[in-house]
Amino acid sequence: MDFGIKGKRALVCASSKGLGLGCARALAGEGVDLVMNARGTDALEASAAAIRDEFGVNVTTVACDGTSPEGQNKLIEAAQGVDILVNNAGGPPPGMWTDWERDDFIKALDANMLTPIALIKALVPDMMDRGWGRVVNITSQSVKAPIAILGLSNSARAGLTGYVAGTSRQVAGSGVTINNLLPGIHATDRAIALDTGVATQNDISLEEARDRRFATIPAGRYGTIDEFGAACAFLCSQYAGFIVGQNLLLDGGGINATM
């Protein structure tokens, strides 16, 4: 299926690896030119070079911390005129509710709520003027079913979800859609970090910790970044113009809910 976005241009945040890289690769496979961002220069440049070689699209790299004012300014300057925005950031560390102080919540909000909002505000008006645009925010399955040890993520991502619920309906009439992708556990560094924590806490091997989590997922495995990227590319496609303010869960059936 031709997604009808060849020649478009996208900013994909935190895209040197993991889910962000999966999204960048899927969009490049549809002929979309990219602005890729990450904090680490080496991994970012390696991923960008691989995408250029494999897909033949133009890739601009911006190595910066997108949660800082300076980093946001760099991203916004590099992304002027983009048709697609994919917001993504690593999740806050796990812990107990008694562990977190105000500064911890501010960091979580900056990364997982306020930075995506800042990029939406900066880039969506131009999309509206041109009559076409796509915004996809990578949030978390915890938006639908909170995860106790990820309280910082639960809070910040739920805030972004509420913002999108209202804003998406205000911009849809101008041809711009805003939707959220809610990942469950995928085979990324984040999964390794979470499984390592479980292994340490329970004095078991990493493999056993992973097998225990597999057993809680009806699909019996973790998702792949390619599967996730394909879902992102569809939400950015010409066929997704009637999908507004939705939260698409990609969790292998892990959350047991009717809707």
Backbone bond lengths (Angstrom), bond angles and torsions (degrees), N, CA, C in turn:
res aa  C-N    CA-C-N  psi(-1)  N-CA   C-N-CA  omega(-1)  CA-C   N-CA-C  phi
1 M - - - 1.461 - - 1.533 109.73 -
2 D 1.303 116.90 130.39 1.459 122.00 175.38 1.521 108.83 -83.97
3 F 1.319 116.82 116.97 1.458 120.98 -177.10 1.526 113.07 -76.18
4 G 1.318 117.56 -6.27 1.460 120.89 173.93 1.514 114.69 70.98
5 I 1.318 117.90 26.74 1.469 120.35 -179.37 1.529 112.68 -122.17
6 K 1.313 116.81 14.12 1.458 119.91 176.86 1.525 109.58 -60.91
7 G 1.328 116.59 132.60 1.460 121.34 -178.96 1.513 114.05 90.51
8 K 1.354 116.92 -9.26 1.455 119.88 173.88 1.535 109.34 -73.12
9 R 1.321 115.25 171.57 1.466 120.21 -178.33 1.521 108.73 -132.72
10 A 1.334 115.78 137.48 1.458 120.65 -173.30 1.521 111.76 -132.31
11 L 1.326 115.70 142.08 1.461 122.23 165.62 1.521 107.46 -97.62
12 V 1.325 116.08 122.24 1.462 121.31 176.89 1.525 107.38 -118.72
13 C 1.318 115.77 112.29 1.459 120.82 -176.62 1.525 110.95 -80.91
14 A 1.337 115.40 151.05 1.469 121.84 178.26 1.522 110.70 48.55
15 S 1.326 116.24 55.77 1.464 120.65 -168.98 1.522 114.26 -115.09
16 S 1.320 118.05 19.38 1.460 119.20 177.97 1.523 111.89 -79.04
17 K 1.341 117.11 -20.59 1.460 121.37 -179.65 1.526 108.97 -160.18
18 G 1.311 115.64 175.43 1.457 120.62 174.21 1.516 114.37 66.60
19 L 1.332 115.36 -148.02 1.460 120.83 -175.58 1.524 111.63 -64.32
20 G 1.325 117.19 -36.46 1.459 120.19 178.03 1.514 111.58 -62.09
21 L 1.328 116.76 -41.38 1.460 120.50 177.21 1.518 110.79 -64.99
22 G 1.328 116.90 -39.64 1.461 119.60 176.74 1.509 111.79 -58.65
23 C 1.332 116.86 -40.88 1.471 121.11 178.27 1.524 110.88 -67.19
24 A 1.327 116.56 -43.82 1.463 120.20 179.80 1.524 111.12 -60.73
25 R 1.315 116.60 -43.51 1.463 120.50 -179.44 1.529 111.29 -65.44
26 A 1.329 116.42 -42.13 1.463 119.52 -179.34 1.522 111.19 -64.83
27 L 1.317 117.42 -41.33 1.464 120.55 178.11 1.529 110.71 -66.98
28 A 1.326 116.68 -41.57 1.470 119.62 177.43 1.520 110.67 -61.22
29 G 1.325 116.71 -36.20 1.455 120.66 177.64 1.509 113.17 -64.10
30 E 1.341 116.31 -21.64 1.467 121.54 176.00 1.528 111.99 -93.75
31 G 1.342 116.35 7.31 1.455 120.21 177.38 1.511 115.09 85.56
32 V 1.336 116.97 19.93 1.465 121.47 -179.60 1.522 110.03 -89.16
33 D 1.333 117.55 129.64 1.459 121.67 172.74 1.528 109.24 -74.85
34 L 1.328 116.20 149.42 1.456 120.15 -168.82 1.523 113.83 -124.26
35 V 1.338 113.74 147.11 1.456 122.29 158.83 1.517 104.71 -112.36
36 M 1.334 116.36 113.66 1.455 121.48 -177.88 1.520 109.88 -105.31
37 N 1.315 115.16 142.50 1.462 120.80 -176.25 1.522 110.66 -132.91
38 A 1.317 115.36 144.92 1.463 122.71 170.48 1.520 107.36 -166.26
39 R 1.311 116.29 167.71 1.462 119.85 177.86 1.521 111.76 -78.84
40 G 1.325 116.22 -39.67 1.461 120.38 -175.90 1.514 112.32 -88.25
41 T 1.316 116.40 123.15 1.465 121.37 -175.62 1.519 112.54 -66.41
42 D 1.331 118.15 -45.25 1.464 120.89 -173.07 1.521 112.00 -61.59
43 A 1.324 117.15 -50.73 1.467 120.18 -179.32 1.522 111.08 -64.98
44 L 1.326 116.07 -37.54 1.462 120.35 -179.75 1.525 111.03 -63.62
45 E 1.324 116.37 -47.77 1.467 119.86 -178.32 1.519 111.36 -66.36
46 A 1.333 117.36 -36.27 1.466 120.64 178.34 1.527 110.92 -65.12
47 S 1.321 117.00 -44.25 1.462 120.27 -179.94 1.516 111.30 -67.17
48 A 1.332 116.77 -39.88 1.466 120.78 179.22 1.525 110.76 -63.95
49 A 1.327 116.20 -42.97 1.472 119.86 -179.87 1.529 110.46 -63.09
50 A 1.328 116.77 -41.21 1.463 119.98 179.86 1.522 111.33 -63.44
51 I 1.330 116.94 -39.11 1.465 120.76 179.52 1.525 110.59 -68.62
52 R 1.319 117.02 -41.91 1.486 119.68 177.02 1.523 110.35 -58.20
53 D 1.330 115.95 -46.23 1.460 120.55 -176.26 1.527 111.40 -66.47
54 E 1.327 116.79 -40.33 1.462 119.56 -174.21 1.521 113.05 -80.17
55 F 1.344 116.77 -37.77 1.462 119.49 -170.98 1.533 114.03 -112.79
56 G 1.310 117.59 -13.52 1.460 120.73 176.80 1.511 115.19 69.38
57 V 1.325 117.29 24.64 1.463 120.89 178.24 1.525 109.83 -98.02
58 N 1.325 115.26 163.31 1.458 120.28 175.77 1.527 109.60 -80.04
59 V 1.321 116.51 133.44 1.464 121.08 -179.38 1.530 109.15 -131.35
60 T 1.322 115.60 121.63 1.459 122.58 172.35 1.525 108.06 -103.76
61 T 1.328 116.89 136.89 1.464 120.19 -179.64 1.526 110.38 -111.51
62 V 1.319 115.10 141.93 1.468 121.78 177.09 1.524 107.04 -133.10
63 A 1.329 116.26 102.00 1.457 121.35 178.99 1.525 108.70 -88.08
64 C 1.329 116.25 110.57 1.463 120.28 -178.78 1.514 109.75 -167.81
65 D 1.314 115.01 166.70 1.458 122.02 172.10 1.523 107.57 -89.83
66 G 1.310 116.16 105.53 1.462 120.52 -175.12 1.510 114.18 -68.80
67 T 1.331 117.71 -10.60 1.459 119.23 178.86 1.524 112.58 -84.44
68 S 1.331 116.97 -13.01 1.462 120.03 179.51 1.525 109.92 -90.07
69 P 1.329 117.81 152.89 1.471 119.53 177.52 1.524 112.25 -57.06
70 E 1.331 117.04 -39.90 1.466 120.01 179.66 1.523 110.78 -65.10
71 G 1.330 116.19 -42.85 1.454 119.58 179.52 1.518 112.23 -65.41
72 Q 1.313 116.75 -41.74 1.465 119.78 177.64 1.515 111.53 -61.03
73 N 1.323 116.64 -41.46 1.466 119.60 178.86 1.522 111.10 -61.64
74 K 1.352 117.23 -40.23 1.462 120.42 178.22 1.524 110.82 -63.18
75 L 1.326 115.79 -44.38 1.462 119.97 -179.33 1.519 111.29 -63.33
76 I 1.311 115.67 -46.43 1.466 120.09 -177.61 1.518 110.98 -63.61
77 E 1.326 116.54 -40.13 1.470 119.65 178.98 1.526 110.78 -64.26
78 A 1.331 116.89 -44.43 1.461 120.79 -178.54 1.523 112.55 -69.63
79 A 1.333 116.31 -26.33 1.467 120.83 -172.91 1.517 113.59 -99.21
80 Q 1.304 118.61 10.08 1.457 119.65 178.98 1.530 110.61 -55.62
81 G 1.316 115.82 130.89 1.464 120.38 177.64 1.511 115.22 85.13
82 V 1.346 118.73 5.37 1.469 118.59 179.36 1.530 110.24 -67.49
83 D 1.308 114.35 153.15 1.462 121.90 177.77 1.525 112.13 -97.16
84 I 1.340 115.25 -20.50 1.459 121.79 -173.68 1.523 109.08 -134.41
85 L 1.324 115.62 136.19 1.468 121.64 174.62 1.521 108.16 -125.57
86 V 1.335 115.87 123.99 1.462 121.35 174.09 1.525 107.38 -114.23
87 N 1.318 115.73 108.06 1.464 121.47 179.46 1.517 110.01 -86.27
88 N 1.324 115.60 133.24 1.458 120.63 -177.55 1.519 108.83 -157.14
89 A 1.301 116.07 143.56 1.464 121.41 174.44 1.515 108.66 -158.64
90 G 1.310 116.39 149.05 1.450 120.37 177.50 1.513 110.92 -61.92
91 G 1.322 115.76 148.36 1.455 120.44 -178.62 1.516 112.37 -76.95
92 P 1.326 117.20 153.88 1.460 121.71 176.48 1.528 110.78 -64.26
93 P 1.317 117.49 161.39 1.469 119.86 -179.23 1.515 112.10 -68.28
94 P 1.341 116.81 152.70 1.461 120.35 176.42 1.519 110.96 -74.56
95 G 1.319 115.29 167.55 1.457 120.12 178.51 1.508 111.14 170.89
96 M 1.320 115.47 -169.76 1.455 121.80 177.65 1.525 109.66 -104.49
97 W 1.316 116.06 155.33 1.466 120.10 -176.25 1.521 111.95 -60.27
98 T 1.326 116.52 -25.30 1.460 119.74 179.14 1.526 112.60 -77.92
99 D 1.333 117.22 -11.11 1.465 120.99 -176.24 1.519 113.47 -82.37
100 W 1.329 117.75 -25.68 1.448 120.85 -164.51 1.518 112.45 -93.06
101 E 1.336 114.41 133.25 1.450 121.32 176.01 1.531 109.06 -111.25
102 R 1.306 116.15 179.94 1.468 120.94 -175.95 1.529 111.72 -56.61
103 D 1.318 117.47 -43.69 1.470 120.29 -178.70 1.523 111.90 -61.26
104 D 1.332 116.96 -34.45 1.464 120.04 178.29 1.528 110.79 -64.87
105 F 1.332 115.50 -41.32 1.462 118.76 178.61 1.524 111.75 -68.60
106 I 1.317 117.49 -37.22 1.470 120.37 178.68 1.522 110.34 -62.63
107 K 1.332 117.54 -43.36 1.466 120.38 177.89 1.526 111.03 -61.48
108 A 1.328 116.14 -43.01 1.467 119.81 179.39 1.523 111.19 -64.25
109 L 1.313 116.44 -43.28 1.465 120.31 179.13 1.520 111.27 -64.43
110 D 1.327 117.71 -41.67 1.459 121.07 179.30 1.523 111.00 -59.23
111 A 1.324 116.58 -45.55 1.461 120.46 -175.30 1.519 112.97 -76.43
112 N 1.326 117.18 -42.78 1.463 120.60 -167.04 1.517 115.10 -109.25
113 M 1.340 117.27 0.17 1.459 119.83 176.58 1.528 111.54 -135.93
114 L 1.327 116.91 -57.23 1.460 119.69 -171.15 1.522 113.33 -71.86
115 T 1.333 118.00 -36.88 1.467 119.51 177.40 1.528 111.78 -66.28
116 P 1.336 120.23 -47.89 1.469 118.91 174.54 1.523 112.92 -56.21
117 I 1.332 116.97 -40.39 1.457 119.52 179.02 1.519 111.12 -63.95
118 A 1.327 116.65 -41.45 1.469 120.28 179.31 1.526 111.39 -61.49
119 L 1.334 116.96 -40.91 1.462 120.18 179.63 1.519 111.49 -70.34
120 I 1.320 116.88 -37.58 1.463 120.20 175.41 1.528 110.01 -60.52
121 K 1.313 117.12 -48.10 1.462 121.13 -178.74 1.518 111.67 -62.43
122 A 1.328 116.96 -34.96 1.464 120.54 -176.87 1.529 112.74 -77.90
123 L 1.334 117.74 -34.58 1.459 120.47 -169.20 1.522 115.32 -107.68
124 V 1.331 117.35 -25.24 1.470 119.40 -176.77 1.528 113.40 -69.48
125 P 1.347 120.93 -36.82 1.469 118.49 -179.56 1.520 113.75 -55.26
126 D 1.332 117.18 -38.20 1.464 119.64 178.65 1.523 111.06 -68.63
127 M 1.331 116.73 -37.12 1.467 119.91 174.69 1.531 110.10 -60.39
128 M 1.311 116.41 -42.77 1.463 120.76 179.95 1.524 110.92 -62.84
129 D 1.311 116.92 -40.04 1.470 120.33 178.63 1.521 111.06 -62.42
130 R 1.342 116.92 -34.49 1.466 120.97 -179.55 1.520 112.13 -86.18
131 G 1.343 117.04 -10.61 1.459 120.48 175.75 1.506 115.52 82.31
132 W 1.345 117.61 15.37 1.468 120.43 179.24 1.516 109.65 -160.32
133 G 1.333 115.83 135.97 1.454 119.73 175.51 1.512 111.16 -175.27
134 R 1.306 115.13 157.35 1.460 121.48 178.34 1.530 109.13 -136.01
135 V 1.323 115.93 132.46 1.458 122.11 172.28 1.517 107.85 -124.37
136 V 1.321 116.25 128.32 1.464 122.21 175.50 1.518 107.42 -125.25
137 N 1.322 116.20 123.34 1.459 121.97 177.47 1.522 109.14 -104.57
138 I 1.324 116.17 126.46 1.460 120.35 175.07 1.523 107.27 -87.32
139 T 1.330 116.20 111.80 1.456 120.41 -178.80 1.529 108.95 -109.91
140 S 1.328 118.67 -113.96 1.462 120.37 -177.49 1.518 109.81 -167.48
141 Q 1.330 115.32 154.82 1.463 120.10 172.73 1.527 111.44 -60.25
142 S 1.332 117.02 -20.55 1.465 120.39 -178.83 1.525 112.29 -66.47
143 V 1.340 117.62 -14.51 1.466 120.65 174.38 1.530 110.15 -64.92
144 K 1.336 116.15 -34.79 1.461 120.51 179.66 1.517 112.46 -89.23
145 A 1.317 116.29 -36.25 1.462 121.01 -178.54 1.525 107.75 -140.79
146 P 1.329 118.65 99.84 1.455 121.44 -173.64 1.524 112.74 -58.76
147 I 1.319 114.69 143.59 1.462 122.56 179.18 1.526 107.02 -107.66
148 A 1.318 116.34 118.69 1.461 120.73 -168.39 1.525 113.52 -54.76
149 I 1.330 117.26 -43.85 1.464 119.10 -176.22 1.528 112.46 -77.01
150 L 1.336 117.12 -6.52 1.468 121.29 179.13 1.530 110.58 -111.44
151 G 1.310 115.85 43.44 1.460 120.42 -176.69 1.514 114.07 -60.52
152 L 1.323 117.89 -34.20 1.461 120.22 177.83 1.525 110.14 -64.95
153 S 1.322 115.91 -43.36 1.468 120.68 178.40 1.524 110.40 -67.45
154 N 1.348 117.10 -44.10 1.468 120.39 178.02 1.524 110.82 -51.46
155 S 1.309 115.55 -46.44 1.467 121.45 -173.73 1.524 111.81 -69.34
156 A 1.335 116.32 -51.55 1.466 119.98 -174.62 1.527 111.77 -68.07
157 R 1.318 116.79 -43.00 1.468 119.76 -176.81 1.528 111.34 -71.58
158 A 1.318 116.94 -33.16 1.457 119.11 175.34 1.524 110.64 -65.41
159 G 1.327 116.51 -35.54 1.461 119.86 176.67 1.519 111.78 -63.41
160 L 1.341 116.95 -43.66 1.463 120.26 177.48 1.530 110.48 -63.51
161 T 1.321 116.86 -38.63 1.463 120.77 179.84 1.522 110.86 -61.77
162 G 1.323 117.08 -41.80 1.457 120.30 177.17 1.512 112.58 -63.95
163 Y 1.322 116.19 -39.50 1.467 120.87 177.90 1.532 110.35 -62.76
164 V 1.326 115.90 -44.96 1.464 120.50 -178.63 1.523 111.31 -65.10
165 A 1.333 116.75 -36.61 1.463 120.06 -177.95 1.519 111.36 -56.96
166 G 1.316 116.90 -40.38 1.457 119.78 179.08 1.515 113.30 -83.42
167 T 1.334 116.34 -46.11 1.461 120.96 -174.52 1.528 111.67 -64.72
168 S 1.339 117.23 -39.64 1.465 120.08 -176.72 1.519 111.61 -58.66
169 R 1.311 116.57 -34.10 1.459 120.09 -178.09 1.523 112.32 -80.58
170 Q 1.311 116.18 -15.49 1.460 119.95 176.36 1.524 112.31 -83.92
171 V 1.327 117.09 -24.98 1.469 119.72 -175.92 1.522 112.67 -105.52
172 A 1.326 118.26 -10.30 1.465 121.09 -174.87 1.523 112.55 -59.88
173 G 1.324 116.98 -34.08 1.462 120.03 -179.29 1.508 113.78 -66.67
174 S 1.323 117.02 -14.05 1.466 121.41 177.35 1.521 112.21 -98.19
175 G 1.322 116.86 12.42 1.463 120.23 176.85 1.507 114.68 85.08
176 V 1.331 117.27 13.60 1.465 121.56 -179.42 1.526 108.72 -111.06
177 T 1.314 116.81 127.65 1.460 120.80 175.97 1.523 109.70 -109.67
178 I 1.332 115.49 143.31 1.461 122.24 174.56 1.519 107.49 -127.85
179 N 1.329 115.77 123.62 1.461 121.67 -179.86 1.521 109.56 -140.28
180 N 1.322 115.29 167.73 1.459 121.40 -178.28 1.521 111.11 -122.08
181 L 1.319 115.59 140.65 1.458 122.33 170.82 1.527 108.19 -104.41
182 L 1.331 116.90 129.12 1.459 122.39 -175.38 1.529 109.07 -112.12
183 P 1.320 117.83 93.76 1.461 118.61 -178.12 1.518 112.49 -77.71
184 G 1.340 115.13 139.67 1.438 121.09 160.76 1.520 107.43 -84.01
185 I 1.304 117.01 -153.44 1.458 119.63 -178.00 1.528 109.93 -76.07
186 H 1.324 115.10 125.57 1.460 122.55 174.21 1.534 109.01 -118.94
187 A 1.293 115.11 161.63 1.466 120.66 -177.36 1.527 109.56 -76.51
188 T 1.320 115.90 80.49 1.463 123.17 -178.94 1.526 109.40 -134.81
189 D 1.324 115.62 177.63 1.468 120.39 176.99 1.526 111.21 -60.74
190 R 1.334 117.28 -31.92 1.461 121.04 178.72 1.522 109.97 -61.67
191 A 1.322 117.83 -42.37 1.463 121.05 178.72 1.517 110.80 -63.56
192 I 1.322 116.29 -40.72 1.468 120.06 178.74 1.524 110.33 -61.96
193 A 1.335 116.46 -42.29 1.460 120.35 -179.44 1.527 110.94 -64.48
194 L 1.333 116.79 -44.04 1.464 119.70 -179.58 1.528 111.09 -67.02
195 D 1.324 117.09 -41.79 1.460 119.99 179.81 1.527 111.24 -67.52
196 T 1.318 116.61 -35.42 1.464 120.35 177.20 1.521 110.63 -63.20
197 G 1.334 116.03 -39.92 1.460 119.82 177.09 1.514 112.19 -62.44
198 V 1.327 116.41 -43.12 1.469 120.94 178.55 1.527 110.09 -64.80
199 A 1.319 116.50 -41.94 1.461 120.48 -179.75 1.517 111.33 -61.94
200 T 1.317 116.17 -43.85 1.460 120.75 179.91 1.517 111.42 -66.00
201 Q 1.322 115.43 -43.93 1.468 120.15 -177.81 1.527 112.18 -64.78
202 N 1.330 116.96 -33.62 1.458 120.94 -175.14 1.529 113.22 -105.75
203 D 1.336 116.57 4.43 1.462 121.97 178.75 1.526 111.68 55.47
204 I 1.331 115.06 48.58 1.456 121.78 177.32 1.517 108.94 -127.20
205 S 1.325 116.95 172.04 1.457 120.36 179.57 1.527 110.45 -77.29
206 L 1.317 115.31 160.23 1.462 120.28 176.63 1.525 110.60 -61.29
207 E 1.326 116.16 -39.39 1.468 119.92 179.25 1.530 111.02 -62.59
208 E 1.337 117.20 -41.20 1.455 120.02 179.50 1.522 111.22 -67.21
209 A 1.329 116.30 -39.42 1.468 119.98 177.00 1.518 110.66 -61.04
210 R 1.328 115.81 -40.45 1.460 120.04 179.14 1.523 110.93 -66.90
211 D 1.334 116.87 -42.37 1.469 120.56 179.80 1.527 110.83 -62.81
212 R 1.316 116.92 -36.93 1.459 120.02 178.01 1.523 110.69 -63.66
213 R 1.319 116.08 -40.01 1.465 118.20 179.70 1.526 110.67 -72.26
214 F 1.343 117.09 -37.44 1.467 119.77 174.75 1.522 110.74 -53.34
215 A 1.328 116.01 -39.16 1.461 120.72 -175.69 1.524 112.36 -67.30
216 T 1.322 117.83 -16.78 1.472 120.91 178.95 1.527 111.99 -91.99
217 I 1.328 117.20 -3.67 1.460 122.11 -176.76 1.527 109.09 -109.86
218 P 1.334 119.05 117.90 1.461 120.36 -179.01 1.533 113.84 -52.79
219 A 1.324 117.36 -35.06 1.464 119.81 178.31 1.527 112.20 -70.09
220 G 1.332 117.28 -14.93 1.459 121.33 174.70 1.510 115.06 75.38
221 R 1.316 117.10 18.18 1.467 120.61 -177.71 1.513 109.40 -162.55
222 Y 1.331 116.05 173.97 1.455 120.91 171.23 1.531 109.25 -87.50
223 G 1.318 115.95 156.69 1.451 120.24 174.54 1.520 110.59 -73.21
224 T 1.324 115.97 166.60 1.469 121.51 176.94 1.524 109.55 -109.86
225 I 1.317 115.25 157.26 1.465 118.58 179.57 1.527 110.77 -68.93
226 D 1.323 117.58 -25.32 1.468 119.71 178.23 1.528 110.85 -70.30
227 E 1.324 117.34 -40.67 1.464 120.66 176.05 1.523 110.38 -62.15
228 F 1.309 115.21 -44.31 1.457 119.80 -179.11 1.523 110.57 -64.52
229 G 1.320 116.66 -44.54 1.459 120.72 -179.93 1.515 112.43 -61.01
230 A 1.337 117.15 -37.77 1.458 120.56 179.61 1.528 111.01 -63.86
231 A 1.333 116.85 -38.76 1.464 120.04 177.26 1.526 110.67 -64.85
232 C 1.330 116.32 -39.60 1.461 120.53 177.51 1.527 110.39 -62.85
233 A 1.318 116.16 -46.34 1.466 119.70 -179.00 1.519 111.25 -60.54
234 F 1.338 117.29 -38.02 1.462 118.71 177.85 1.520 111.26 -63.63
235 L 1.332 117.74 -44.21 1.465 119.78 179.26 1.529 111.70 -63.83
236 C 1.319 116.70 -20.78 1.465 121.04 177.41 1.525 112.33 -92.09
237 S 1.310 117.59 -0.03 1.458 121.52 -171.66 1.520 112.70 -84.95
238 Q 1.336 114.30 173.50 1.458 120.65 176.43 1.527 111.77 -67.57
239 Y 1.322 117.33 -16.21 1.460 121.44 -176.58 1.527 112.86 -88.68
240 A 1.324 117.42 -4.24 1.466 120.34 -174.09 1.524 112.38 -105.03
241 G 1.314 117.76 18.07 1.453 120.77 -176.72 1.516 115.20 -68.98
242 F 1.340 117.37 -13.84 1.459 121.20 -179.22 1.533 111.40 -108.05
243 I 1.327 115.54 10.78 1.468 121.78 177.13 1.524 106.96 -103.89
244 V 1.311 117.00 110.25 1.467 122.19 -170.76 1.526 110.64 -130.68
245 G 1.321 116.18 124.03 1.460 121.39 173.26 1.511 114.52 65.49
246 Q 1.331 116.98 31.75 1.460 120.51 -176.78 1.530 112.08 -100.57
247 N 1.321 115.09 160.28 1.458 123.33 179.75 1.523 108.86 -121.34
248 L 1.331 115.52 103.27 1.459 121.26 -176.01 1.523 109.60 -93.43
249 L 1.344 115.18 118.15 1.451 122.36 -175.97 1.520 110.41 -89.65
250 L 1.318 116.87 125.77 1.475 122.13 176.95 1.526 107.14 -123.18
251 D 1.332 115.62 85.57 1.461 120.37 -172.28 1.519 114.10 -134.19
252 G 1.324 117.82 11.93 1.456 119.72 179.71 1.511 113.94 66.53
253 G 1.344 116.95 17.61 1.450 121.08 -179.53 1.510 114.19 88.22
254 G 1.335 116.71 10.89 1.457 120.55 -175.30 1.508 115.46 -62.79
255 I 1.318 116.58 -36.55 1.471 119.87 177.91 1.522 108.12 -88.16
256 N 1.316 116.60 120.01 1.459 122.51 -176.82 1.526 109.10 -91.70
257 A 1.330 116.06 92.60 1.455 121.33 -177.49 1.515 109.39 -144.84
258 T 1.340 116.25 150.05 1.461 120.88 179.07 1.512 111.26 -71.99
259 M 1.329 117.51 -36.53 1.454 121.05 -177.78 1.523 109.22 -132.08
